[in-house]
Structures are given as C-alpha cells and as structure tokens.
Amino acid sequence: MTYPSPLSQPGSADPPRISTAPQAAVSAAPPRSRRGGVALWIVAVLLVPLLALLVRYFTGFLGTAASFIGLVLAVIPFVIVWFAVRYIDRWEPEPRRLLVFAVAWGAIASVTIALGVDLVLTLVLGPQPAAFSSVIQAPIVEELAKGLGVLLIFGLARRAFDGPVDGIVYGALIGAGFALTENVQYFAISYLEGGPGQVASTFFLRAVLSPFAHVMFTSLTGFAFGLAARRGLRAGAALRYGVPGIIGAIVLHALWNGSATFFDFFELYAALQVPLFVLFLLGILALRREESRLTRARLGEYAAAGWFTPQEVDMLATAPGRRSALAWSRTLPGDRSSVMKGFITDATALAAARQRTLSGRDPHAPATERYLLERTTAARAALLRPRPGPTPGS
C-alpha cells in the first residue's frame, strides 16, 4: 500500500459527540492537574537529600575511586536500556519529566528504601543468611519500593498513563534506575576485592547477560497498572491489578536471584531466563500492535465524522504510513518534516485523549480533544500551504 499523503481539509459537518468545528487559531492548552504536578515536584525535591545520602554511603564505604569506576561502568548498560525503552515509547512518547522522575525514583528512592529496610532488619534480627536476603528479602523489598514509584506516577500523573505500554515504559525506567545504582555498588566491590579481572567478570554477568533483569521485573508491575489505566480505574481500585503485578515481579526477581544461589546460573539462564526475555519482547510487540489498533479505532471515529480521510487514518495509525508521510513531507518546499512530525504526534495524542473521554477518567479530556483537533487542523494547513510565488516585478 502506498501513502501519497494528499492531506485534505475536513468536511464542513460538525462531528457529533466529538468536538466543535476547528478554529482559525489554536487555543490555549487545557490546564494540567496542579495537585498531581505539585505532589510530584515535592517528591522530586525530597529525592535530592536522599541522593546526597547515597553518595555519602558509596564514597564512605567503598571509596571515591571505586565508586567512580563503578559509576562509569554502570552507565553503559543504563544507556543501552534507556534507548531501548525510548524505542518502545516511540508510538506515543511519555512526558520527559515523568521519564526522568521514573529513573530518579528507581535510582534513588528505591535503593534508599532497600538499604534502609536491610539496616533495620539487621539491627532488629541480626545478620540474615545470604540465601534469605537474596531470594526472599531483596525481591520483596525492592519490588515493593519500585512498585511504589509506578503507583505514584499512576496516581499523580494519570493523564500521561494511558495503558499497558505506558506502564511498561515507566516500570522499565524505574527498574533501569535501580539497576544503575545497584551496579555501581557491585562493580565497585568487584574492583576492591578482585581488581580488573573480577570487574570484567561482574560486568559480563550484569551488563552483558542481564542488563534488562530489573527492567523486566518492574515492567510487569507497570503492565498491571497499565491495564487498570486502560479500564479507567482510580488508584485505589487499580491495586486489584497492581498487587498481582507486584507479586509477579517478586516471583520473577526471586527466581532470578535463586538461579545464582541454588542452581547452575548458566543452565537456568539458558533454559528459563532467555525464553522469558523472548516472551517479554514478543509481549511488547503485541502491545505495540494493540496500541496501533487503538489509535486507528479512535481516529477512525473522527474520520467517520469528517475530520480525517481514511487514507490519513492509515497514514497516522501505521508505522509504514508514518514513514511514508515523513518522506513525503521532506519533498515539500522548505522541508516540512518537522510539521509532519507534530501532526503525527498530535493525532496520536488525540486518539489517546479520545480514549480517556470514553473511559470517563479524565474530566479535561474533551478540552484536550478540541485543542488537539485545532492543532492537527493547523498542521494540515501548514503542510498544504503552497510555496510563495514571486512578487510582481521581480
């Protein structure tokens, strides 16, 4: 199928139960939820002193040089995971401030909670057996701490939490943040205990074989909350989905840690962990396909009312259509690919806003629809604007 992208103006009929007719100018964007935004900023500010405590902990117990080496090495798998998750998030990108918050929560708050619980249990019960700490305590405490971050984003930024893919993105970045800080500790300790040789071995195990371990665990929690978001549930009711998701993350985490404690790590890695990772990738592909289908369905409602043509829906709701549209826009006078990117982004956000309107979970969704319809109309006009001709006498 080809996508020549001859964008046409919408019909004059007023789309029923969708929005008012497009305006000549784009109105102001609907206001964000101030309560949720302020709460997230407060939590973010509170992370700063926790970060200072973590820096003091690492430099005090491990030394500045070892901590720095650990940090440099830990950044490598984190960057790989960051770009992989951002690729997953390409269809409907989440706000950058929430992505940064997710990483910060995993790297700072979750690690601080895990260290704090470990300290309290040691003071109250004394040192615990390594097997208990690795297979029982760590999975429960760490996944609860990371899951709390997913719950915070779900409860305080609901308009940016539309479904399972969003949940996977937030959960994955929280897990990536946690792994970043944890790897600093592992790499630093390896350097102190065994020098470069042991660091290389640890790096191979954690950065090459398992950079997505924590990402997979917490993605399961995010997926569960994403199902709740798709059904328009509030934070309290969403726990009916979130709790089983956290339990699943704990089980996967315990199984992973147990493979190194009770079994031959490489045998279990090949027999179980690799297939689980393949299933994880296949699940993400299936969810991306579902996200595309949902975009097509919601935009199809606008097309039925005259806002888009069927060809535009194909263009906006499929990856080949988007690539073709961007290639076409580059051939326009002045290279209008940036306008086309905005058109695609706004149309995708429009479909998500329509879904929130249908679920009734966002009172601002109808206003967001009107705003995005105005923006897509303005973008269409910019794409179709003819090239200025020569002035008379020139």
N, C-alpha and C positions, 0 to 999 in steps of 0.2 A: 504494500500500500504506500502511495506517495502522499506527501503533505505539502502542497504548494503554498499553504498559508495565505490565501487571499482573504484577509480578515474583513468581514462585512459588518456594517452597523447593525445594531439590534433593531428589531421591529418596533413600531410605534405603540403597540399594545402594552398596557401596563401589566407586568407579570403578576398574576393573582397570588396572594399569600406569600410573596417572596420579598418584594421591595417596591419602593416607589420608582418612578421613571428617573433616568440618570440626569444629573445636574450639569450645568456648564462648567462649574468649578468643583474641585474636590473639597469637601467639608472637613472639619477637624476630626481627628481620630477619636473614637469613643474612649472615655477615661478608663484607665486601669483601676483595678481594685486597690485602693490605697491601704486598706488594712493589711492585706496579704503582702503587699510590697514593702510596707514599713516593717512588718514582722520579719521578713526575710533579711532586710538590711540589718535589723537588730541582731539576728543570729549570725550574720556575716561578720559584724563588728566584734561579737563575742569570740569568734574564731581567732582573732588576732592575738590575744593573750595566750590562748591555747597553743598557737604556733610558736610563740616565744618559749613556752614551757617545753615543747618538743625539741626545739633547737638546743635548749639548755640540757635536756636529757641526753640527747645524742652526743653533743660535744663533751659533756661532763663524763659520761660513762664509756664512750667509745673513742673520744679524742677528735680534734678538729680535722686532722689529716685523713683518718679513716672514714669519718663521716662525709668528708668532701668526695673521697673516692667512691664511696657507696652512692652518693647522690648522683654523680656523673654517670655511673653505670646504670642506676635505676631509671634515669631519664630516657635511656634508649628504648626499653620495651614500652614505657609510657607513651612515647611519641608514636610508636607503631600502633598501639591501641587507640590513641586519640584520633589518628587519621582513619583507622578502620571504622570507628564509631561514627565519625563525621560522615563517612561514606554512607553508612546505614541511614543517617539522618538527612540525606540529600533531598528526599522527596518533599518533606515539609519541615524545614530546619527549625529547631527549637531556639528560643532566645539565647543569645550568647551569655547573658548574665546568669541564666539558670544552669547552663553547661559548666561555667566556671564555679558556680556555687556547688554543683554536684561533685566536681573534683575536689574542691576545698573541704567539703563535708567528709568525703572519704579519706582524704589525706591527713586531715587534722582532727576533726571531731571523733570519727570512728576509731582512729588509732588511740586517741586520748582516753576514750571510754574503755577500750580493751585493756590498755595499760593500767587504768585506774581500777578496774574490776580485778585484774590479776594481782595488783598490790593489796587490795582489801582482802581477797581470799587468802593470800599468803600470810597477812598479818593475823587473820582470824583462825585459819585452819592449818597454817604452816605450809611449807613447800609441798606441792602436789606431784604425784608421779607424772613423768613426761607423757606417758600414753594418755592419761586423763586430760591433761592440759591440751594436748594436740588434737585428740579425737572428739572430746566432749566439750570442754570449756571453750576453746577457741572458736569452733564453729557456731556455738550458741551465742556467745557474747558478740563476736564480730558480725555475724549476720543480723542480729538484732540492732546493733549500732548502725550498720549500713542501711538496714531497712527503715530505721527512723528517719534517715535522710530522704529516702523515697517518699515516706509519708509526709514529711514537711513540704516537699515540693508539690505533692498531690493536694495537700490541704490549703497551701498558701498561694499556689500559682495554678489554679485549676484551669484557667483559660488557655494555658500552654501545655496541658496534659490531656490529650485528646483520645489516646488509645494505646494498645499494646506496644506499638513501635516506639512511641514517646516514652513509655515506661521502661522499655529495654534500653533506650539511649541514656536516660537518667540513671538507671541502675548500673549500667555498664561503666559509666564515668565515675560513679561513686566507688565501684569496685576497682577501677583503674587508679583512682586517687589513693585508696587504701593500699593497693599493691605497690604503688610508688614509694610510700613511706616505709612499708614493711621491707621492701627490697633494699632500701638504704641501710637498714639495720642488718639484714642478712649479709649483704656484700661487705659492710664494714667489719662485722665479726669474722667473716671468712678471711679478710685481709689480715686482721690482727692474729688469728690463730694459725693460718697456713700460708700466708703470703700470696703472691700472684697465682700460683698453681691452684690453690683451693678457691680463690676468687673466680678463676676461669671455670672450674667445675660447677660452682654455685650459679654462676651466670648462665651456663649452659642449661642447667636444670630449671631455673626460674625465668630466664629471659628468652630462651630459645624454645624449650619444650612446653612451658606453661605460662606464657605471658597473658593468656586470656582466662586463667583459672578463676580469679576473683571476679572478673568481668562476667563470666558465665553464672557464677553463684548469684550475684546480686541482680543480674538481668532477669532471673526467674522471679524475684520479688517485684521488680519493676513491671514485668509482664502481667503479673497478677493484679497489681494496682491499675494497670492499663485496661484490663478487662472491666474493672469497676468503673473506670472513667468512661469507657465506651457505653456503659449502661447508665451513665448519668448519676452515679451514687455519690453521696456525701462521704466525708472522711470516716465517720463512724460506721456507716453501712459498708464502706469499702473494705473494712477489716475482714469481712466474711471472705473476701478474695485474698487480701493481703496476708493474713495469717497462714493459710495453706501455702502461699508462695514463699514466705519466710521459712516455713518448715521444710519445704523442698530445697531451698538454698542451704539450710543447715545440714540436711542429709547429704547433698552433693559435696559440701565442704568437708564433712566428717569422712565420707568415702575417700575423698582426695587425700586428706591427711593420713587416713588409715592405710592407704596404699603404701606409704613410705614407712609406716610404723610396724604393721603386722604382715605385709605381703611383699613380694618382689615388685619393686616400683615399676620397672620397665615392662614386666609381663602384664601387670594390671593396666599400665598406661596404654599399651598396645591393644589389650583386649577390651578395655572399658572406656578409658578417657578419650581416646581418639574417636571411637564411634559416637560418644556423647557430643564431642565437638562438631562432628559432621552433622548430627541431628540438630545441633544448635544453629549451624549455618543454614541448613535446609528450612528450619523453622523461620528464620529471619527472612529468607527469600519468599516463603509462603505469606508471611505477614506483609512484606512489601507489595506483593501481588494483591493482597486484600486491600491495602491502602490505596493502590491504584484503582481497584474496582470501586471503592467507596467514593473516590474523587470523581470517577466517571458517573456514578449514580447521582451524586449531588449536583454536579454541573449539568447533567442531563435534565434535571428538573428546571434549571434556568434555560436550557436550550428549548425545552418544550414551551416555555413562556416567552421565547423570543429574544432572550439576552445573548445567547451564543448560537452559532450554527453547529450542526452535528459534526462537521469537519473540525471545528475549533475544539469541541469536546475530545475528539480523537487526538488532536494535537496536544492538548493540555493534560490528558489523563494517561498518556503512554510515554514511556521513555524514548522510543523511536520518534514519536511525534514531536517531542520536545527538542531532540537533537536536530531534526529536520527544520523546525521553526527557527532555532538559533542560527543554523547555517543560512537559511533564507534571509534572516534579519541582517546578517553581515553583508549581504549583497545590496542592501538598500543604501541610498545616498547618506553618507556620513556614518555608516556602520551603526545600526540601531540595535545591536545585540543587547546592550545594557537595558534598553527599553523592553525588549522581549523577555529578558530575564525577570524584570519587575512584573511584567504581565503574567508570566507563568507562576511566579511566587504569590502574587496577589490572588490569582484564580485558585491556586491550591489552598491558600488560607481561607478563601471564600467558601470552598467546599467544606472545610473544617468548621467554619462558623455556622454554616447551614446545618451541619450535623449537631452542633451544640444547641441550635434553636429547636431542632426536632426533639432532642432529649430533654429540653427544658431546664438544663442545669446552669445556663449562663444567661442572666437577665440582660446583659449587654450584647448578646449575640445578634439580635435583629439590627441594632445600630451598627454593629461591625459589618454585617452584610451590606447595608446601604453604603457605608464608607468604602468597602472593597469593590462594590459594583461601580461606584463613581471612579475609583482608581483604574479599574480594568477598562472602563469606557474611555478615560483619558489616555491610557496607554495605547488602546486600539487606534484612537485618533492620531496619536503621535507616530505610530507605525505606518499609517496610511497617508500621512501628510506628504503632499508632493514636494519634490525638490524645487526650491525657489528658482524662478526663471530670471533671465537677465532683465535689468531695468531698461526702460525705453531710452534710446540714445546711446546706450553703452556699446 
